[in-house]
Amino acid sequence: MLTYILETSMSHSASSFTDSIQEMREKLVGTLAHDIRNPISAAYFAIDIMNYADGEEKFNKLKKTTRESLKRSIDLMEGLLDAISVKAGEGVTLNFQKGNIVEELKSVYGEAARIYANEIVLECDEDEITGVYDGTAVRRILENLITNAIKYGAQDKPIRIILKKHEEKLKLSVHNFGDPIASGNKKIIFDFLSRTDKEASGQLQSWGMGLTFVKMGAEAHGGHVELISNEEEGTIFSVILDIKSNEPGKKRARLNLSD
């Protein structure tokens, strides 16, 4: 009887562990697949409006946008393949390299300004800020914050992207006006596929996967996420990044995918 109980318990434990690994894989795949849509949409838009009759300069600019967006899609797909084989609890692999982070952010801003109908404003006094970071992760952070601002913000008010440098750290903020986030929901919206009560209508709204990655990406860069949301100031998501905290090379970053 004792042997039977032990064997049954071990069988259940193994089954639960396998289910945990499968769940982790599925959620990581879902997170990356969600973000692949952004650069593909940018490439599609650029191709759609590309017309050599508009002038060689504009044509080459759109061609460059298409190439960069498709390159980013490939980078994300490589991360997707990595996520399929990831072990439970390990997270995703980030590739840290030395570079100018301002170029990454300006590129995302340029794509967003062309794709979306909303007015998008970039406030950045620096032309070059050199540090060690994962370029794909930084771009995904900003893309997700812009997407949320477009989705939940007021359509007739501008969306502001603000970059400020504080010694060894950067503060990247995205600001929009619209219905504020309820104080009780400000923590859970960073959970995977979190659903929060929308006070104005009594309905549920899903914040999806993007903010989960934003939090993970910030922490992988030695930082964190800050959130201000009220009637007077609007909603401001700020990501603090320490671009001197990592050495060049690959690094596993833990992704909190709690429901």
Backbone torsions as a table, in degrees:
resi	resn	phi	psi	omega
1	MET	NA	-44.9	-179.8
2	LEU	-61.9	-42.4	178.7
3	THR	-61.3	-42.7	179.5
4	TYR	-61.3	-44.2	-179.9
5	ILE	-62.5	-43.9	-179.6
6	LEU	-64.6	-43.3	-179.6
7	GLU	-65.2	-39.1	178.9
8	THR	-65.8	-42.9	179.5
9	SER	-63.5	-42.2	179.5
10	MET	-64.9	-38.1	179.0
11	SER	-64.1	-43.6	178.6
12	HIS	-65.2	-39.0	-179.7
13	SER	-64.9	-43.2	179.1
14	ALA	-63.6	-40.5	179.3
15	SER	-64.5	-42.4	-180.0
16	SER	-64.9	-40.1	180.0
17	PHE	-65.3	-41.4	178.1
18	THR	-62.6	-42.2	177.7
19	ASP	-62.2	-38.0	179.7
20	SER	-64.2	-42.7	178.6
21	ILE	-63.9	-44.6	-179.3
22	GLN	-62.6	-41.4	179.2
23	GLU	-63.5	-41.8	178.8
24	MET	-62.4	-44.2	179.4
25	ARG	-60.8	-46.7	-177.2
26	GLU	-61.9	-40.1	-178.4
27	LYS	-71.3	-38.1	177.3
28	LEU	-66.0	-41.8	177.2
29	VAL	-61.3	-43.2	179.3
30	GLY	-62.3	-40.6	-180.0
31	THR	-63.1	-47.1	-178.7
32	LEU	-69.6	-40.6	179.8
33	ALA	-62.2	-36.0	177.9
34	HIS	-60.0	-42.9	-174.9
35	ASP	-79.6	-18.8	178.3
36	ILE	-63.9	-26.8	-177.5
37	ARG	-61.2	-34.8	-176.3
38	ASN	-60.7	-56.5	-179.3
39	PRO	-67.3	-32.2	177.8
40	ILE	-65.9	-39.4	177.4
41	SER	-62.8	-40.0	178.9
42	ALA	-64.4	-42.6	179.2
43	ALA	-65.0	-42.7	179.8
44	TYR	-61.5	-43.5	179.9
45	PHE	-63.2	-43.4	-179.2
46	ALA	-63.1	-42.6	178.9
47	ILE	-65.1	-38.0	-176.8
48	ASP	-63.0	-35.9	-176.6
49	ILE	-101.1	2.0	-178.0
50	MET	-69.7	125.1	-178.9
51	ASN	-150.5	114.8	-176.2
52	TYR	-62.6	-24.0	179.6
53	ALA	-66.9	-17.1	178.9
54	ASP	-78.3	-5.6	179.1
55	GLY	118.8	145.8	-176.3
56	GLU	-64.5	-37.3	-177.6
57	GLU	-63.3	-48.2	179.6
58	LYS	-65.6	-39.9	179.9
59	PHE	-60.3	-46.7	-179.3
60	ASN	-66.8	-33.3	178.4
61	LYS	-66.0	-44.1	178.4
62	LEU	-68.3	-34.6	176.7
63	LYS	-63.5	-41.1	178.6
64	LYS	-65.6	-41.6	178.4
65	THR	-60.3	-43.5	179.6
66	THR	-61.6	-46.2	-178.9
67	ARG	-62.2	-45.8	-178.7
68	GLU	-65.0	-39.5	-179.5
69	SER	-66.8	-41.6	178.5
70	LEU	-69.1	-34.2	175.9
71	LYS	-62.9	-41.0	178.1
72	ARG	-66.8	-35.1	176.5
73	SER	-61.8	-41.1	178.1
74	ILE	-64.4	-42.0	178.2
75	ASP	-60.0	-41.7	179.5
76	LEU	-68.4	-36.5	178.1
77	MET	-65.3	-36.2	176.2
78	GLU	-64.1	-38.1	174.8
79	GLY	-66.2	-32.9	177.9
80	LEU	-64.7	-44.4	178.2
81	LEU	-64.8	-35.4	177.4
82	ASP	-65.4	-37.9	-177.8
83	ALA	-68.7	-29.9	-178.6
84	ILE	-62.9	-33.5	-177.3
85	SER	-100.7	7.5	-176.0
86	VAL	-70.1	145.7	176.3
87	LYS	-85.9	152.2	-176.9
88	ALA	-56.5	130.6	174.9
89	GLY	88.6	-9.9	-175.5
90	GLU	-82.9	-28.2	179.8
91	GLY	86.9	-151.9	-177.1
92	VAL	-118.2	161.0	-178.8
93	THR	-92.5	128.8	174.2
94	LEU	-110.5	146.6	-178.3
95	ASN	-112.8	102.4	-176.9
96	PHE	-86.3	129.7	178.4
97	GLN	-139.3	157.4	178.3
98	LYS	-83.4	134.8	-179.4
99	GLY	-174.6	-174.5	179.9
100	ASN	-97.8	106.8	-174.2
101	ILE	-69.8	-23.1	-179.8
102	VAL	-63.9	-37.5	178.8
103	GLU	-61.3	-41.0	179.0
104	GLU	-61.4	-46.8	-175.6
105	LEU	-69.6	-38.5	178.4
106	LYS	-66.0	-33.8	178.5
107	SER	-65.5	-44.3	177.6
108	VAL	-63.6	-42.8	178.1
109	TYR	-59.3	-45.2	-178.8
110	GLY	-60.9	-42.6	178.9
111	GLU	-63.7	-46.0	-177.9
112	ALA	-63.4	-40.2	-179.8
113	ALA	-63.7	-31.1	179.5
114	ARG	-82.0	-33.2	-173.9
115	ILE	-81.1	-46.1	-171.0
116	TYR	-92.5	150.8	178.5
117	ALA	-77.6	-24.7	-180.0
118	ASN	-63.2	150.2	172.6
119	GLU	-74.5	127.0	179.8
120	ILE	-121.9	128.2	-175.1
121	VAL	-117.6	133.7	176.0
122	LEU	-106.7	124.6	177.6
123	GLU	-115.2	102.0	-177.6
124	CYS	-149.6	119.7	-177.9
125	ASP	-88.9	-7.9	-176.2
126	GLU	-104.0	140.2	173.6
127	ASP	-94.2	-22.9	-178.1
128	GLU	-148.3	125.5	172.0
129	ILE	-132.5	107.5	-175.4
130	THR	-91.3	135.3	177.8
131	GLY	-165.1	-176.1	177.8
132	VAL	-108.1	119.4	-175.6
133	TYR	-156.9	167.8	172.7
134	ASP	-95.3	111.2	-174.4
135	GLY	-62.2	-41.5	179.7
136	THR	-63.9	-41.5	-179.7
137	ALA	-65.4	-42.6	180.0
138	VAL	-63.0	-42.1	178.7
139	ARG	-64.1	-42.5	179.5
140	ARG	-63.6	-37.5	177.6
141	ILE	-58.6	-51.3	-177.7
142	LEU	-67.7	-40.8	178.6
143	GLU	-59.1	-43.1	-179.6
144	ASN	-67.2	-38.4	178.7
145	LEU	-67.8	-39.4	177.7
146	ILE	-65.9	-44.3	179.6
147	THR	-58.2	-43.1	178.5
148	ASN	-66.1	-38.2	178.9
149	ALA	-65.0	-38.9	177.2
150	ILE	-65.6	-44.6	-173.2
151	LYS	-70.0	-40.4	-172.5
152	TYR	-110.2	-8.6	-177.2
153	GLY	-88.4	171.1	177.5
154	ALA	-70.1	132.5	-175.7
155	GLN	-73.0	-23.4	-176.4
156	ASP	-97.0	8.6	179.1
157	LYS	-119.8	146.1	-178.2
158	PRO	-69.3	152.9	172.7
159	ILE	-103.3	126.8	-175.6
160	ARG	-107.3	131.1	172.1
161	ILE	-106.8	121.7	-173.2
162	ILE	-123.6	125.9	176.9
163	LEU	-120.5	123.1	178.3
164	LYS	-130.0	143.1	179.2
165	LYS	-105.4	131.3	177.0
166	HIS	-127.1	94.4	-178.0
167	GLU	55.8	-114.3	-177.2
168	GLU	-89.9	0.5	-175.6
169	LYS	-117.8	153.7	176.3
170	LEU	-115.4	146.3	174.5
171	LYS	-119.4	110.4	179.8
172	LEU	-105.7	117.6	-175.6
173	SER	-122.9	146.2	172.2
174	VAL	-125.4	123.1	-174.1
175	HIS	-118.4	137.0	174.5
176	ASN	-146.1	156.7	172.6
177	PHE	-98.3	160.0	-178.1
178	GLY	146.9	-169.9	179.1
179	ASP	-61.3	127.6	179.4
180	PRO	-69.0	155.8	176.3
181	ILE	-80.5	130.0	179.8
182	ALA	-59.6	141.6	-176.1
183	SER	-57.3	-34.5	-179.3
184	GLY	-71.9	-12.5	-177.9
185	ASN	-103.2	-3.7	-171.2
186	LYS	-68.0	-21.6	178.4
187	LYS	-94.9	-40.4	-173.2
188	ILE	-74.4	-17.1	-179.5
189	ILE	-68.1	-12.7	176.9
190	PHE	-88.7	-4.7	176.7
191	ASP	-79.0	153.9	-176.9
192	PHE	-60.8	126.4	179.4
193	LEU	49.9	40.6	-179.0
194	SER	-66.2	146.4	176.7
195	ARG	-124.5	129.5	-174.8
196	THR	-123.7	154.7	177.6
197	ASP	-74.0	127.9	176.5
198	LYS	-93.1	106.0	-170.5
199	GLU	-60.7	-36.8	-173.5
200	ALA	-64.9	-36.6	-174.9
201	SER	-113.7	-11.2	-176.9
202	GLY	77.7	5.5	-179.2
203	GLN	-94.9	169.9	176.4
204	LEU	-94.7	144.8	173.2
205	GLN	-129.8	142.7	-178.2
206	SER	-101.6	133.2	177.8
207	TRP	-94.8	1.8	171.3
208	GLY	65.4	-151.7	-173.1
209	MET	-99.7	-21.3	-170.7
210	GLY	-56.9	-45.3	-176.9
211	LEU	-69.9	-25.8	174.7
212	THR	-62.2	-44.6	178.9
213	PHE	-68.8	-37.6	178.6
214	VAL	-55.5	-46.8	-179.2
215	LYS	-65.0	-46.2	179.7
216	MET	-62.5	-43.8	-179.6
217	GLY	-62.7	-40.1	178.1
218	ALA	-63.2	-46.2	-178.7
219	GLU	-66.0	-34.5	177.8
220	ALA	-66.2	-24.2	177.5
221	HIS	-96.8	23.4	177.5
222	GLY	69.8	25.3	-176.1
223	GLY	-129.0	-154.3	-177.9
224	HIS	-160.5	178.0	179.8
225	VAL	-115.7	138.8	175.6
226	GLU	-119.5	147.2	-177.8
227	LEU	-136.7	127.2	171.6
228	ILE	-121.8	130.0	179.4
229	SER	-152.0	110.9	177.3
230	ASN	-155.2	173.0	-176.1
231	GLU	-62.7	-41.0	-173.7
232	GLU	-73.7	-47.7	-173.6
233	GLU	-93.2	-16.2	-173.8
234	GLY	84.6	-156.9	180.0
235	THR	-113.5	127.5	-179.2
236	ILE	-129.3	112.2	170.5
237	PHE	-94.4	123.5	179.3
238	SER	-121.0	130.5	178.2
239	VAL	-111.0	121.1	178.0
240	ILE	-94.1	125.2	-178.8
241	LEU	-122.7	131.3	172.7
242	ASP	-101.3	98.7	-173.9
243	ILE	-83.8	11.2	174.9
244	LYS	-115.7	3.1	-172.7
245	SER	-86.1	-12.4	-178.6
246	ASN	-118.8	153.9	172.9
247	GLU	-97.2	152.8	176.4
248	PRO	-56.8	140.1	-179.4
249	GLY	135.2	178.8	-178.1
250	LYS	-89.0	148.2	-176.5
251	LYS	-150.5	137.3	175.4
252	ARG	-79.3	133.2	177.5
253	ALA	-118.5	129.9	-178.5
254	ARG	-75.5	137.9	-179.2
255	LEU	-118.0	114.9	-180.0
256	ASN	-79.1	107.4	-176.4
257	LEU	-111.5	34.0	178.4
258	SER	-68.4	144.9	-178.9
259	ASP	-82.9	NA	NA
